[in-house]
Amino acid sequence: MEENIISLLTEALKFYAEPDNYDNNKIINDRGHHAKFAIELTEKNRKTIATYEKEFDELMEMKEEETSPEEFLKEIIKIVDIEKYGR
C-alpha cells in the first residue's frame, strides 16, 4: 500500500516538475488540484490501513480467545467488506 502512495505522490510531483506546464499556465489553472488530490488519497489510504490493522488485531484477539468459528467468520467478512466497499 505504501508503494501506491509513493507512486501517487510521484505522479503529482511530475506534473509540477514538467516545464511545459508552466509555459501554458497549466500550473496556474491547476491551483494545486493535483497536489490536493494526492494528499486526499494519501490520507484516505492511511485511514484504510489503520482500519485494516485494527480489524486484524481484533480478529487475532478473537482467535486467541477461542471465539466460535461463526464469530470468527463474521469478523473476516467485516474486513472483506471494508476492503471491497470502504466501510
C-alpha positions as CSV (number, residue, x, y, z in Angstrom):
1,M,0.0,0.0,0.0
2,E,2.8,2.4,0.8
3,E,4.3,1.8,-2.7
4,N,1.0,3.0,-4.1
5,I,1.1,6.2,-2.0
6,I,4.7,6.8,-3.2
7,S,3.6,6.3,-6.8
8,L,0.7,8.6,-6.4
9,L,2.8,11.4,-4.9
10,T,5.5,10.9,-7.6
11,E,2.9,11.4,-10.3
12,A,1.7,14.6,-8.7
13,L,5.2,15.9,-8.5
14,K,5.9,15.0,-12.1
15,F,3.0,17.4,-13.1
16,Y,4.7,20.3,-11.2
17,A,8.2,19.3,-12.4
18,E,7.2,19.5,-16.1
19,P,8.4,22.8,-17.6
20,D,5.7,22.8,-20.3
21,N,3.0,23.1,-17.6
22,Y,4.5,26.5,-16.6
23,D,4.7,27.8,-20.1
24,N,1.0,27.3,-20.9
25,N,-0.3,28.2,-17.5
26,K,-1.5,24.7,-16.6
27,I,0.1,25.2,-13.1
28,I,-1.9,28.4,-12.6
29,N,-5.1,26.9,-13.8
30,D,-4.5,23.8,-11.7
31,R,-4.3,25.9,-8.5
32,G,-2.9,22.9,-6.6
33,H,-5.6,20.5,-7.6
34,H,-3.1,17.7,-8.4
35,A,-1.3,18.1,-5.0
36,K,-4.6,18.3,-3.1
37,F,-5.9,15.2,-4.8
38,A,-2.7,13.3,-4.0
39,I,-2.9,14.4,-0.4
40,E,-6.5,13.4,0.0
41,L,-5.9,10.0,-1.5
42,T,-2.9,9.5,0.7
43,E,-4.9,10.4,3.8
44,K,-7.7,8.0,2.7
45,N,-5.1,5.2,2.2
46,R,-3.6,5.8,5.7
47,K,-7.1,5.7,7.3
48,T,-7.8,2.5,5.4
49,I,-4.6,0.9,6.5
50,A,-5.3,1.9,10.1
51,T,-8.8,0.3,9.9
52,Y,-7.3,-2.9,8.5
53,E,-4.7,-3.1,11.2
54,K,-7.4,-2.5,13.9
55,E,-9.7,-5.1,12.4
56,F,-6.8,-7.6,12.1
57,D,-5.8,-7.1,15.7
58,E,-9.4,-7.7,16.8
59,L,-9.5,-10.8,14.7
60,M,-6.3,-12.1,16.3
61,E,-7.7,-11.4,19.7
62,M,-10.8,-13.4,18.9
63,K,-8.7,-16.2,17.7
64,E,-6.7,-16.2,20.9
65,E,-9.9,-16.1,23.0
66,E,-11.1,-19.3,21.2
67,T,-14.0,-17.5,19.6
68,S,-16.6,-19.7,17.8
69,P,-15.9,-20.3,14.1
70,E,-19.1,-18.4,13.3
71,E,-18.0,-15.2,15.1
72,F,-14.5,-15.6,13.6
73,L,-16.1,-15.8,10.1
74,K,-18.2,-12.7,10.7
75,E,-15.1,-10.7,11.5
76,I,-13.4,-11.9,8.4
77,I,-16.4,-10.9,6.3
78,K,-16.3,-7.5,8.0
79,I,-12.7,-7.0,6.9
80,V,-13.5,-8.0,3.4
81,D,-16.4,-5.6,3.3
82,I,-14.1,-2.8,4.4
83,E,-11.7,-3.6,1.6
84,K,-14.4,-4.1,-1.0
85,Y,-16.9,-1.4,-0.1
86,G,-14.8,1.0,2.0
87,R,-17.0,0.6,5.1
